[in-house]
Amino acid sequence: MKSKPLYNIADFAQYTPEELAEAFAFPSEPVTTPEEITAEEEFWAERRKQSENRTDAQKQFDRTCQLKYQSERS
């Protein structure tokens, strides 16, 4: 029986270097427009809300994953 690949390899040859850079690179300019500032503030407010509403089990799982990651980096 043939196993499925875990991931598909994309054909990046169909994209220009500029398209690839835009898709995979982080912007170097800071957030400046009022819309961007508002969107960023809303994002972080929602993120804080989600973080505060985690259960004890979720917090313990997060700590365990953090410990595992740190031990693998050492």
N, CA, C and O atoms as a Tripos MOL2 file, in Angstrom:
@<TRIPOS>MOLECULE
protein
  296   295    74     0     0
PROTEIN
NO_CHARGES

@<TRIPOS>ATOM
      1 N           0.8420   -1.1790    0.0000 N.3       1 MET1
      2 CA          0.0000    0.0000    0.0000 C.3       1 MET1
      3 C           0.8890    1.2450    0.0000 C.2       1 MET1
      4 O           1.8390    1.3430    0.7770 O.2       1 MET1
      5 N           0.5710    2.1780   -0.8700 N.am      2 LYS2
      6 CA          1.3590    3.3890   -1.0130 C.3       2 LYS2
      7 C           0.8750    4.4410   -0.0070 C.2       2 LYS2
      8 O          -0.3210    4.7190    0.0810 O.2       2 LYS2
      9 N           1.8020    5.0150    0.7420 N.am      3 SER3
     10 CA          1.4080    6.0380    1.7130 C.3       3 SER3
     11 C           1.3470    7.4010    1.0340 C.2       3 SER3
     12 O           2.0740    7.6740    0.0790 O.2       3 SER3
     13 N           0.4590    8.2520    1.5550 N.am      4 LYS4
     14 CA          0.3250    9.6060    1.0310 C.3       4 LYS4
     15 C           1.4720   10.4590    1.5520 C.2       4 LYS4
     16 O           1.9210   10.2770    2.6840 O.2       4 LYS4
     17 N           1.9500   11.3930    0.7280 N.am      5 PRO5
     18 CA          2.9850   12.2960    1.2400 C.3       5 PRO5
     19 C           2.3860   13.2030    2.3200 C.2       5 PRO5
     20 O           1.1930   13.5080    2.2940 O.2       5 PRO5
     21 N           3.2130   13.6210    3.2560 N.am      6 LEU6
     22 CA          2.7410   14.4800    4.3330 C.3       6 LEU6
     23 C           2.4460   15.8940    3.8640 C.2       6 LEU6
     24 O           1.6760   16.6150    4.4990 O.2       6 LEU6
     25 N           3.0500   16.2890    2.7670 N.am      7 TYR7
     26 CA          2.8470   17.6400    2.2640 C.3       7 TYR7
     27 C           3.0180   17.6420    0.7560 C.2       7 TYR7
     28 O           3.6280   16.7390    0.1840 O.2       7 TYR7
     29 N           2.4770   18.6620    0.1260 N.am      8 ASN8
     30 CA          2.6400   18.8350   -1.3110 C.3       8 ASN8
     31 C           3.7140   19.8770   -1.5610 C.2       8 ASN8
     32 O           3.7580   20.9010   -0.8800 O.2       8 ASN8
     33 N           4.5630   19.6300   -2.5130 N.am      9 ILE9
     34 CA          5.6100   20.5800   -2.8520 C.3       9 ILE9
     35 C           5.0550   21.5330   -3.9000 C.2       9 ILE9
     36 O           4.5900   21.1140   -4.9600 O.2       9 ILE9
     37 N           5.1110   22.8080   -3.5890 N.am     10 ALA10
     38 CA          4.5680   23.8220   -4.4930 C.3      10 ALA10
     39 C           5.5500   24.1000   -5.6190 C.2      10 ALA10
     40 O           6.7640   23.9650   -5.4610 O.2      10 ALA10
     41 N           4.9950   24.4920   -6.7560 N.am     11 ASP11
     42 CA          5.8110   24.8680   -7.9030 C.3      11 ASP11
     43 C           5.9780   26.3870   -7.8850 C.2      11 ASP11
     44 O           5.1300   27.1220   -8.3920 O.2      11 ASP11
     45 N           7.0830   26.8460   -7.2940 N.am     12 PHE12
     46 CA          7.2950   28.2780   -7.1650 C.3      12 PHE12
     47 C           7.7960   28.9210   -8.4510 C.2      12 PHE12
     48 O           7.9000   30.1460   -8.5240 O.2      12 PHE12
     49 N           8.1070   28.1190   -9.4650 N.am     13 ALA13
     50 CA          8.6130   28.6520  -10.7270 C.3      13 ALA13
     51 C           7.5630   29.4990  -11.4370 C.2      13 ALA13
     52 O           7.8940   30.3310  -12.2820 O.2      13 ALA13
     53 N           6.3130   29.2850  -11.0960 N.am     14 GLN14
     54 CA          5.2490   30.0300  -11.7640 C.3      14 GLN14
     55 C           5.1140   31.4680  -11.2380 C.2      14 GLN14
     56 O           4.3580   32.2630  -11.7960 O.2      14 GLN14
     57 N           5.8470   31.8010  -10.1640 N.am     15 TYR15
     58 CA          5.7610   33.1300   -9.5700 C.3      15 TYR15
     59 C           7.0220   33.9350   -9.8450 C.2      15 TYR15
     60 O           8.1140   33.3850   -9.9890 O.2      15 TYR15
     61 N           6.8460   35.2520   -9.9140 N.am     16 THR16
     62 CA          7.9990   36.1250  -10.0980 C.3      16 THR16
     63 C           8.7050   36.2980   -8.7540 C.2      16 THR16
     64 O           8.0970   36.0760   -7.7070 O.2      16 THR16
     65 N           9.9690   36.6870   -8.7690 N.am     17 PRO17
     66 CA         10.6700   36.9310   -7.4990 C.3      17 PRO17
     67 C           9.9590   37.9740   -6.6290 C.2      17 PRO17
     68 O           9.9580   37.8680   -5.4020 O.2      17 PRO17
     69 N           9.3600   38.9730   -7.2670 N.am     18 GLU18
     70 CA          8.6480   40.0000   -6.5100 C.3      18 GLU18
     71 C           7.4250   39.4140   -5.8110 C.2      18 GLU18
     72 O           7.1480   39.7550   -4.6620 O.2      18 GLU18
     73 N           6.6920   38.5370   -6.4940 N.am     19 GLU19
     74 CA          5.5230   37.9010   -5.8860 C.3      19 GLU19
     75 C           5.9280   37.0120   -4.7120 C.2      19 GLU19
     76 O           5.2560   36.9870   -3.6800 O.2      19 GLU19
     77 N           7.0300   36.2860   -4.8780 N.am     20 LEU20
     78 CA          7.5120   35.4390   -3.7950 C.3      20 LEU20
     79 C           7.9390   36.2700   -2.5910 C.2      20 LEU20
     80 O           7.6320   35.9240   -1.4510 O.2      20 LEU20
     81 N           8.6420   37.3560   -2.8440 N.am     21 ALA21
     82 CA          9.0890   38.2160   -1.7480 C.3      21 ALA21
     83 C           7.8940   38.8060   -1.0130 C.2      21 ALA21
     84 O           7.8910   38.8820    0.2160 O.2      21 ALA21
     85 N           6.8880   39.2190   -1.7570 N.am     22 GLU22
     86 CA          5.6950   39.8040   -1.1420 C.3      22 GLU22
     87 C           4.9280   38.7700   -0.3260 C.2      22 GLU22
     88 O           4.3590   39.1010    0.7140 O.2      22 GLU22
     89 N           4.9090   37.5440   -0.7800 N.am     23 ALA23
     90 CA          4.1460   36.4980   -0.1070 C.3      23 ALA23
     91 C           4.8610   35.9490    1.1230 C.2      23 ALA23
     92 O           4.1950   35.5510    2.0790 O.2      23 ALA23
     93 N           6.1830   35.9130    1.1320 N.am     24 PHE24
     94 CA          6.9090   35.2200    2.1820 C.3      24 PHE24
     95 C           7.7790   36.1020    3.0690 C.2      24 PHE24
     96 O           8.3280   35.6170    4.0580 O.2      24 PHE24
     97 N           7.9160   37.3620    2.7470 N.am     25 ALA25
     98 CA          8.7630   38.2460    3.5500 C.3      25 ALA25
     99 C           7.8940   39.1580    4.4020 C.2      25 ALA25
    100 O           6.7880   39.5330    4.0130 O.2      25 ALA25
    101 N           8.4100   39.5040    5.5570 N.am     26 PHE26
    102 CA          7.6950   40.4300    6.4180 C.3      26 PHE26
    103 C           7.9640   41.8540    5.9500 C.2      26 PHE26
    104 O           9.0730   42.1670    5.5180 O.2      26 PHE26
    105 N           6.9660   42.7090    6.0330 N.am     27 PRO27
    106 CA          7.1770   44.0860    5.5840 C.3      27 PRO27
    107 C           8.1790   44.8040    6.4940 C.2      27 PRO27
    108 O           8.2080   44.5740    7.7030 O.2      27 PRO27
    109 N           8.9850   45.6610    5.9080 N.am     28 SER28
    110 CA          9.9760   46.3830    6.6990 C.3      28 SER28
    111 C           9.4480   47.7190    7.1970 C.2      28 SER28
    112 O          10.0140   48.3110    8.1150 O.2      28 SER28
    113 N           8.3590   48.1970    6.5900 N.am     29 GLU29
    114 CA          7.8080   49.4740    7.0230 C.3      29 GLU29
    115 C           6.9060   49.2730    8.2370 C.2      29 GLU29
    116 O           6.1730   48.2860    8.3070 O.2      29 GLU29
    117 N           6.9520   50.1910    9.1810 N.am     30 PRO30
    118 CA          6.0690   50.0660   10.3430 C.3      30 PRO30
    119 C           4.6180   50.3490    9.9520 C.2      30 PRO30
    120 O           4.3410   50.9410    8.9080 O.2      30 PRO30
    121 N           3.7130   49.9170   10.8050 N.am     31 VAL31
    122 CA          2.2900   50.1760   10.5800 C.3      31 VAL31
    123 C           2.0690   51.6720   10.7340 C.2      31 VAL31
    124 O           2.4250   52.2520   11.7590 O.2      31 VAL31
    125 N           1.4770   52.3050    9.7110 N.am     32 THR32
    126 CA          1.3690   53.7590    9.7720 C.3      32 THR32
    127 C          -0.0210   54.3040    9.5200 C.2      32 THR32
    128 O          -0.3730   55.3420   10.0800 O.2      32 THR32
    129 N          -0.8220   53.6500    8.7050 N.am     33 THR33
    130 CA         -2.1360   54.2250    8.4020 C.3      33 THR33
    131 C          -3.0800   53.9980    9.5790 C.2      33 THR33
    132 O          -2.9180   53.0350   10.3290 O.2      33 THR33
    133 N          -4.0550   54.8720    9.7410 N.am     34 PRO34
    134 CA         -5.0150   54.6980   10.8380 C.3      34 PRO34
    135 C          -5.7430   53.3490   10.7860 C.2      34 PRO34
    136 O          -6.0240   52.7550   11.8270 O.2      34 PRO34
    137 N          -6.0430   52.8730    9.5900 N.am     35 GLU35
    138 CA         -6.7130   51.5810    9.4500 C.3      35 GLU35
    139 C          -5.8260   50.4480    9.9460 C.2      35 GLU35
    140 O          -6.2940   49.5380   10.6310 O.2      35 GLU35
    141 N          -4.5320   50.5060    9.5970 N.am     36 GLU36
    142 CA         -3.5940   49.4710   10.0330 C.3      36 GLU36
    143 C          -3.4120   49.4980   11.5450 C.2      36 GLU36
    144 O          -3.3500   48.4510   12.1890 O.2      36 GLU36
    145 N          -3.3280   50.6990   12.1060 N.am     37 ILE37
    146 CA         -3.1660   50.8340   13.5550 C.3      37 ILE37
    147 C          -4.3830   50.2730   14.2690 C.2      37 ILE37
    148 O          -4.2450   49.5420   15.2490 O.2      37 ILE37
    149 N          -5.5800   50.6070   13.7850 N.am     38 THR38
    150 CA         -6.8110   50.1000   14.3830 C.3      38 THR38
    151 C          -6.8910   48.5850   14.2730 C.2      38 THR38
    152 O          -7.2520   47.9090   15.2360 O.2      38 THR38
    153 N          -6.5560   48.0530   13.1070 N.am     39 ALA39
    154 CA         -6.6000   46.6020   12.9060 C.3      39 ALA39
    155 C          -5.6200   45.8950   13.8320 C.2      39 ALA39
    156 O          -5.9400   44.8420   14.3850 O.2      39 ALA39
    157 N          -4.4290   46.4620   14.0060 N.am     40 GLU40
    158 CA         -3.4450   45.8460   14.8790 C.3      40 GLU40
    159 C          -3.8980   45.8910   16.3420 C.2      40 GLU40
    160 O          -3.7320   44.9160   17.0740 O.2      40 GLU40
    161 N          -4.4640   47.0120   16.7620 N.am     41 GLU41
    162 CA         -4.9650   47.1230   18.1370 C.3      41 GLU41
    163 C          -6.0900   46.1270   18.3950 C.2      41 GLU41
    164 O          -6.1450   45.5100   19.4590 O.2      41 GLU41
    165 N          -6.9930   45.9700   17.4150 N.am     42 GLU42
    166 CA         -8.0910   45.0070   17.5460 C.3      42 GLU42
    167 C          -7.5520   43.5740   17.6180 C.2      42 GLU42
    168 O          -8.0320   42.7590   18.4060 O.2      42 GLU42
    169 N          -6.5660   43.2850   16.7970 N.am     43 PHE43
    170 CA         -5.9640   41.9530   16.8080 C.3      43 PHE43
    171 C          -5.4040   41.6320   18.1740 C.2      43 PHE43
    172 O          -5.6890   40.5690   18.7260 O.2      43 PHE43
    173 N          -4.5980   42.5470   18.7400 N.am     44 TRP44
    174 CA         -3.9590   42.2750   20.0280 C.3      44 TRP44
    175 C          -4.9670   42.2490   21.1650 C.2      44 TRP44
    176 O          -4.7830   41.5070   22.1300 O.2      44 TRP44
    177 N          -6.0350   43.0480   21.0750 N.am     45 ALA45
    178 CA         -7.0810   43.0010   22.1050 C.3      45 ALA45
    179 C          -7.7700   41.6340   22.0890 C.2      45 ALA45
    180 O          -8.0280   41.0530   23.1430 O.2      45 ALA45
    181 N          -8.0640   41.1290   20.9060 N.am     46 GLU46
    182 CA         -8.6970   39.8090   20.7860 C.3      46 GLU46
    183 C          -7.7380   38.7150   21.2520 C.2      46 GLU46
    184 O          -8.1540   37.7540   21.9000 O.2      46 GLU46
    185 N          -6.4740   38.8620   20.9270 N.am     47 ARG47
    186 CA         -5.4700   37.8720   21.3450 C.3      47 ARG47
    187 C          -5.3500   37.8250   22.8700 C.2      47 ARG47
    188 O          -5.2760   36.7450   23.4550 O.2      47 ARG47
    189 N          -5.3310   39.0020   23.5150 N.am     48 ARG48
    190 CA         -5.2850   39.0520   24.9850 C.3      48 ARG48
    191 C          -6.5300   38.4050   25.5840 C.2      48 ARG48
    192 O          -6.4430   37.6670   26.5650 O.2      48 ARG48
    193 N          -7.6850   38.6860   24.9910 N.am     49 LYS49
    194 CA         -8.9480   38.1170   25.4700 C.3      49 LYS49
    195 C          -8.9110   36.5950   25.3920 C.2      49 LYS49
    196 O          -9.3100   35.9170   26.3390 O.2      49 LYS49
    197 N          -8.4390   36.0530   24.2760 N.am     50 GLN50
    198 CA         -8.3430   34.6040   24.1230 C.3      50 GLN50
    199 C          -7.3680   34.0180   25.1290 C.2      50 GLN50
    200 O          -7.6200   32.9550   25.6960 O.2      50 GLN50
    201 N          -6.2660   34.7000   25.3500 N.am     51 SER51
    202 CA         -5.2580   34.2100   26.2830 C.3      51 SER51
    203 C          -5.7930   34.1810   27.7170 C.2      51 SER51
    204 O          -5.5280   33.2390   28.4640 O.2      51 SER51
    205 N          -6.5300   35.1910   28.0870 N.am     52 GLU52
    206 CA         -7.0860   35.2670   29.4410 C.3      52 GLU52
    207 C          -8.1640   34.2170   29.6810 C.2      52 GLU52
    208 O          -8.3860   33.8180   30.8250 O.2      52 GLU52
    209 N          -8.8300   33.7670   28.6380 N.am     53 ASN53
    210 CA         -9.9440   32.8190   28.7730 C.3      53 ASN53
    211 C          -9.5250   31.3560   28.6310 C.2      53 ASN53
    212 O         -10.3810   30.4790   28.5120 O.2      53 ASN53
    213 N          -8.2130   31.0820   28.6430 N.am     54 ARG54
    214 CA         -7.7590   29.6990   28.5390 C.3      54 ARG54
    215 C          -8.0430   28.9550   29.8420 C.2      54 ARG54
    216 O          -7.9990   29.5360   30.9260 O.2      54 ARG54
    217 N          -8.3310   27.6800   29.7170 N.am     55 THR55
    218 CA         -8.5600   26.8480   30.9050 C.3      55 THR55
    219 C          -7.2120   26.4690   31.5100 C.2      55 THR55
    220 O          -6.1670   26.6580   30.8870 O.2      55 THR55
    221 N          -7.2450   25.9330   32.7270 N.am     56 ASP56
    222 CA         -6.0170   25.4800   33.3660 C.3      56 ASP56
    223 C          -5.3500   24.3680   32.5560 C.2      56 ASP56
    224 O          -4.1240   24.3020   32.4670 O.2      56 ASP56
    225 N          -6.1670   23.5030   31.9720 N.am     57 ALA57
    226 CA         -5.6120   22.4150   31.1560 C.3      57 ALA57
    227 C          -4.9000   22.9760   29.9270 C.2      57 ALA57
    228 O          -3.8400   22.4800   29.5440 O.2      57 ALA57
    229 N          -5.4700   23.9960   29.3130 N.am     58 GLN58
    230 CA         -4.8250   24.6030   28.1510 C.3      58 GLN58
    231 C          -3.5130   25.2800   28.5410 C.2      58 GLN58
    232 O          -2.5230   25.1970   27.8150 O.2      58 GLN58
    233 N          -3.5150   25.9500   29.6970 N.am     59 LYS59
    234 CA         -2.2850   26.6020   30.1640 C.3      59 LYS59
    235 C          -1.2010   25.5660   30.4530 C.2      59 LYS59
    236 O          -0.0340   25.7790   30.1250 O.2      59 LYS59
    237 N          -1.5840   24.4440   31.0690 N.am     60 GLN60
    238 CA         -0.6220   23.3840   31.3650 C.3      60 GLN60
    239 C          -0.0650   22.7840   30.0800 C.2      60 GLN60
    240 O           1.1300   22.5060   29.9810 O.2      60 GLN60
    241 N          -0.9450   22.5850   29.0900 N.am     61 PHE61
    242 CA         -0.5030   22.0580   27.7980 C.3      61 PHE61
    243 C           0.4890   23.0260   27.1490 C.2      61 PHE61
    244 O           1.5100   22.6010   26.6090 O.2      61 PHE61
    245 N           0.1910   24.3190   27.2000 N.am     62 ASP62
    246 CA          1.0960   25.3200   26.6270 C.3      62 ASP62
    247 C           2.4580   25.2860   27.3160 C.2      62 ASP62
    248 O           3.4920   25.3550   26.6520 O.2      62 ASP62
    249 N           2.4620   25.1800   28.6410 N.am     63 ARG63
    250 CA          3.7250   25.1170   29.3820 C.3      63 ARG63
    251 C           4.5100   23.8570   29.0130 C.2      63 ARG63
    252 O           5.7330   23.8980   28.8860 O.2      63 ARG63
    253 N           3.8070   22.7460   28.8440 N.am     64 THR64
    254 CA          4.4650   21.4960   28.4740 C.3      64 THR64
    255 C           5.0960   21.6070   27.0840 C.2      64 THR64
    256 O           6.2270   21.1710   26.8710 O.2      64 THR64
    257 N           4.3600   22.1890   26.1530 N.am     65 CYS65
    258 CA          4.9020   22.3780   24.7980 C.3      65 CYS65
    259 C           6.1080   23.3120   24.8200 C.2      65 CYS65
    260 O           7.0850   23.0870   24.1060 O.2      65 CYS65
    261 N           6.0400   24.3540   25.6370 N.am     66 GLN66
    262 CA          7.1500   25.2830   25.7430 C.3      66 GLN66
    263 C           8.3840   24.5790   26.2890 C.2      66 GLN66
    264 O           9.4880   24.7690   25.7780 O.2      66 GLN66
    265 N           8.2030   23.7790   27.3100 N.am     67 LEU67
    266 CA          9.3100   23.0310   27.8970 C.3      67 LEU67
    267 C           9.9110   22.0590   26.8830 C.2      67 LEU67
    268 O          11.1320   21.9420   26.7750 O.2      67 LEU67
    269 N           9.0520   21.3690   26.1460 N.am     68 LYS68
    270 CA          9.5180   20.4240   25.1350 C.3      68 LYS68
    271 C          10.3460   21.1590   24.0670 C.2      68 LYS68
    272 O          11.4150   20.6960   23.6690 O.2      68 LYS68
    273 N           9.8390   22.2930   23.6200 N.am     69 TYR69
    274 CA         10.5510   23.0670   22.6040 C.3      69 TYR69
    275 C          11.9100   23.5290   23.1300 C.2      69 TYR69
    276 O          12.9200   23.4320   22.4340 O.2      69 TYR69
    277 N          11.9240   24.0310   24.3650 N.am     70 GLN70
    278 CA         13.1760   24.5070   24.9330 C.3      70 GLN70
    279 C          14.1860   23.3770   25.0990 C.2      70 GLN70
    280 O          15.3800   23.5740   24.8720 O.2      70 GLN70
    281 N          13.7190   22.2000   25.4920 N.am     71 SER71
    282 CA         14.6420   21.0700   25.6700 C.3      71 SER71
    283 C          15.1820   20.5740   24.3380 C.2      71 SER71
    284 O          16.3120   20.0900   24.2780 O.2      71 SER71
    285 N          14.4060   20.6810   23.2790 N.am     72 GLU72
    286 CA         14.8650   20.2600   21.9550 C.3      72 GLU72
    287 C          15.8790   21.2330   21.3810 C.2      72 GLU72
    288 O          16.7380   20.8320   20.5950 O.2      72 GLU72
    289 N          15.8000   22.4850   21.7500 N.am     73 ARG73
    290 CA         16.7420   23.4990   21.2630 C.3      73 ARG73
    291 C          18.0930   23.3910   21.9320 C.2      73 ARG73
    292 O          19.0980   23.8300   21.3730 O.2      73 ARG73
    293 N          18.1330   22.8130   23.1220 N.am     74 SER74
    294 CA         19.3820   22.7400   23.8910 C.3      74 SER74
    295 C          20.3330   21.7070   23.3270 C.2      74 SER74
    296 O          21.4280   21.5210   23.8580 O.2      74 SER74
@<TRIPOS>BOND
     1     1     2 1
     2     2     3 1
     3     3     4 2
     4     3     5 am
     5     5     6 1
     6     6     7 1
     7     7     8 2
     8     7     9 am
     9     9    10 1
    10    10    11 1
    11    11    12 2
    12    11    13 am
    13    13    14 1
    14    14    15 1
    15    15    16 2
    16    15    17 am
    17    17    18 1
    18    18    19 1
    19    19    20 2
    20    19    21 am
    21    21    22 1
    22    22    23 1
    23    23    24 2
    24    23    25 am
    25    25    26 1
    26    26    27 1
    27    27    28 2
    28    27    29 am
    29    29    30 1
    30    30    31 1
    31    31    32 2
    32    31    33 am
    33    33    34 1
    34    34    35 1
    35    35    36 2
    36    35    37 am
    37    37    38 1
    38    38    39 1
    39    39    40 2
    40    39    41 am
    41    41    42 1
    42    42    43 1
    43    43    44 2
    44    43    45 am
    45    45    46 1
    46    46    47 1
    47    47    48 2
    48    47    49 am
    49    49    50 1
    50    50    51 1
    51    51    52 2
    52    51    53 am
    53    53    54 1
    54    54    55 1
    55    55    56 2
    56    55    57 am
    57    57    58 1
    58    58    59 1
    59    59    60 2
    60    59    61 am
    61    61    62 1
    62    62    63 1
    63    63    64 2
    64    63    65 am
    65    65    66 1
    66    66    67 1
    67    67    68 2
    68    67    69 am
    69    69    70 1
    70    70    71 1
    71    71    72 2
    72    71    73 am
    73    73    74 1
    74    74    75 1
    75    75    76 2
    76    75    77 am
    77    77    78 1
    78    78    79 1
    79    79    80 2
    80    79    81 am
    81    81    82 1
    82    82    83 1
    83    83    84 2
    84    83    85 am
    85    85    86 1
    86    86    87 1
    87    87    88 2
    88    87    89 am
    89    89    90 1
    90    90    91 1
    91    91    92 2
    92    91    93 am
    93    93    94 1
    94    94    95 1
    95    95    96 2
    96    95    97 am
    97    97    98 1
    98    98    99 1
    99    99   100 2
   100    99   101 am
   101   101   102 1
   102   102   103 1
   103   103   104 2
   104   103   105 am
   105   105   106 1
   106   106   107 1
   107   107   108 2
   108   107   109 am
   109   109   110 1
   110   110   111 1
   111   111   112 2
   112   111   113 am
   113   113   114 1
   114   114   115 1
   115   115   116 2
   116   115   117 am
   117   117   118 1
   118   118   119 1
   119   119   120 2
   120   119   121 am
   121   121   122 1
   122   122   123 1
   123   123   124 2
   124   123   125 am
   125   125   126 1
   126   126   127 1
   127   127   128 2
   128   127   129 am
   129   129   130 1
   130   130   131 1
   131   131   132 2
   132   131   133 am
   133   133   134 1
   134   134   135 1
   135   135   136 2
   136   135   137 am
   137   137   138 1
   138   138   139 1
   139   139   140 2
   140   139   141 am
   141   141   142 1
   142   142   143 1
   143   143   144 2
   144   143   145 am
   145   145   146 1
   146   146   147 1
   147   147   148 2
   148   147   149 am
   149   149   150 1
   150   150   151 1
   151   151   152 2
   152   151   153 am
   153   153   154 1
   154   154   155 1
   155   155   156 2
   156   155   157 am
   157   157   158 1
   158   158   159 1
   159   159   160 2
   160   159   161 am
   161   161   162 1
   162   162   163 1
   163   163   164 2
   164   163   165 am
   165   165   166 1
   166   166   167 1
   167   167   168 2
   168   167   169 am
   169   169   170 1
   170   170   171 1
   171   171   172 2
   172   171   173 am
   173   173   174 1
   174   174   175 1
   175   175   176 2
   176   175   177 am
   177   177   178 1
   178   178   179 1
   179   179   180 2
   180   179   181 am
   181   181   182 1
   182   182   183 1
   183   183   184 2
   184   183   185 am
   185   185   186 1
   186   186   187 1
   187   187   188 2
   188   187   189 am
   189   189   190 1
   190   190   191 1
   191   191   192 2
   192   191   193 am
   193   193   194 1
   194   194   195 1
   195   195   196 2
   196   195   197 am
   197   197   198 1
   198   198   199 1
   199   199   200 2
   200   199   201 am
   201   201   202 1
   202   202   203 1
   203   203   204 2
   204   203   205 am
   205   205   206 1
   206   206   207 1
   207   207   208 2
   208   207   209 am
   209   209   210 1
   210   210   211 1
   211   211   212 2
   212   211   213 am
   213   213   214 1
   214   214   215 1
   215   215   216 2
   216   215   217 am
   217   217   218 1
   218   218   219 1
   219   219   220 2
   220   219   221 am
   221   221   222 1
   222   222   223 1
   223   223   224 2
   224   223   225 am
   225   225   226 1
   226   226   227 1
   227   227   228 2
   228   227   229 am
   229   229   230 1
   230   230   231 1
   231   231   232 2
   232   231   233 am
   233   233   234 1
   234   234   235 1
   235   235   236 2
   236   235   237 am
   237   237   238 1
   238   238   239 1
   239   239   240 2
   240   239   241 am
   241   241   242 1
   242   242   243 1
   243   243   244 2
   244   243   245 am
   245   245   246 1
   246   246   247 1
   247   247   248 2
   248   247   249 am
   249   249   250 1
   250   250   251 1
   251   251   252 2
   252   251   253 am
   253   253   254 1
   254   254   255 1
   255   255   256 2
   256   255   257 am
   257   257   258 1
   258   258   259 1
   259   259   260 2
   260   259   261 am
   261   261   262 1
   262   262   263 1
   263   263   264 2
   264   263   265 am
   265   265   266 1
   266   266   267 1
   267   267   268 2
   268   267   269 am
   269   269   270 1
   270   270   271 1
   271   271   272 2
   272   271   273 am
   273   273   274 1
   274   274   275 1
   275   275   276 2
   276   275   277 am
   277   277   278 1
   278   278   279 1
   279   279   280 2
   280   279   281 am
   281   281   282 1
   282   282   283 1
   283   283   284 2
   284   283   285 am
   285   285   286 1
   286   286   287 1
   287   287   288 2
   288   287   289 am
   289   289   290 1
   290   290   291 1
   291   291   292 2
   292   291   293 am
   293   293   294 1
   294   294   295 1
   295   295   296 2
@<TRIPOS>SUBSTRUCTURE
     1 MET1         2 RESIDUE 1 A MET
     2 LYS2         6 RESIDUE 1 A LYS
     3 SER3        10 RESIDUE 1 A SER
     4 LYS4        14 RESIDUE 1 A LYS
     5 PRO5        18 RESIDUE 1 A PRO
     6 LEU6        22 RESIDUE 1 A LEU
     7 TYR7        26 RESIDUE 1 A TYR
     8 ASN8        30 RESIDUE 1 A ASN
     9 ILE9        34 RESIDUE 1 A ILE
    10 ALA10       38 RESIDUE 1 A ALA
    11 ASP11       42 RESIDUE 1 A ASP
    12 PHE12       46 RESIDUE 1 A PHE
    13 ALA13       50 RESIDUE 1 A ALA
    14 GLN14       54 RESIDUE 1 A GLN
    15 TYR15       58 RESIDUE 1 A TYR
    16 THR16       62 RESIDUE 1 A THR
    17 PRO17       66 RESIDUE 1 A PRO
    18 GLU18       70 RESIDUE 1 A GLU
    19 GLU19       74 RESIDUE 1 A GLU
    20 LEU20       78 RESIDUE 1 A LEU
    21 ALA21       82 RESIDUE 1 A ALA
    22 GLU22       86 RESIDUE 1 A GLU
    23 ALA23       90 RESIDUE 1 A ALA
    24 PHE24       94 RESIDUE 1 A PHE
    25 ALA25       98 RESIDUE 1 A ALA
    26 PHE26      102 RESIDUE 1 A PHE
    27 PRO27      106 RESIDUE 1 A PRO
    28 SER28      110 RESIDUE 1 A SER
    29 GLU29      114 RESIDUE 1 A GLU
    30 PRO30      118 RESIDUE 1 A PRO
    31 VAL31      122 RESIDUE 1 A VAL
    32 THR32      126 RESIDUE 1 A THR
    33 THR33      130 RESIDUE 1 A THR
    34 PRO34      134 RESIDUE 1 A PRO
    35 GLU35      138 RESIDUE 1 A GLU
    36 GLU36      142 RESIDUE 1 A GLU
    37 ILE37      146 RESIDUE 1 A ILE
    38 THR38      150 RESIDUE 1 A THR
    39 ALA39      154 RESIDUE 1 A ALA
    40 GLU40      158 RESIDUE 1 A GLU
    41 GLU41      162 RESIDUE 1 A GLU
    42 GLU42      166 RESIDUE 1 A GLU
    43 PHE43      170 RESIDUE 1 A PHE
    44 TRP44      174 RESIDUE 1 A TRP
    45 ALA45      178 RESIDUE 1 A ALA
    46 GLU46      182 RESIDUE 1 A GLU
    47 ARG47      186 RESIDUE 1 A ARG
    48 ARG48      190 RESIDUE 1 A ARG
    49 LYS49      194 RESIDUE 1 A LYS
    50 GLN50      198 RESIDUE 1 A GLN
    51 SER51      202 RESIDUE 1 A SER
    52 GLU52      206 RESIDUE 1 A GLU
    53 ASN53      210 RESIDUE 1 A ASN
    54 ARG54      214 RESIDUE 1 A ARG
    55 THR55      218 RESIDUE 1 A THR
    56 ASP56      222 RESIDUE 1 A ASP
    57 ALA57      226 RESIDUE 1 A ALA
    58 GLN58      230 RESIDUE 1 A GLN
    59 LYS59      234 RESIDUE 1 A LYS
    60 GLN60      238 RESIDUE 1 A GLN
    61 PHE61      242 RESIDUE 1 A PHE
    62 ASP62      246 RESIDUE 1 A ASP
    63 ARG63      250 RESIDUE 1 A ARG
    64 THR64      254 RESIDUE 1 A THR
    65 CYS65      258 RESIDUE 1 A CYS
    66 GLN66      262 RESIDUE 1 A GLN
    67 LEU67      266 RESIDUE 1 A LEU
    68 LYS68      270 RESIDUE 1 A LYS
    69 TYR69      274 RESIDUE 1 A TYR
    70 GLN70      278 RESIDUE 1 A GLN
    71 SER71      282 RESIDUE 1 A SER
    72 GLU72      286 RESIDUE 1 A GLU
    73 ARG73      290 RESIDUE 1 A ARG
    74 SER74      294 RESIDUE 1 A SER
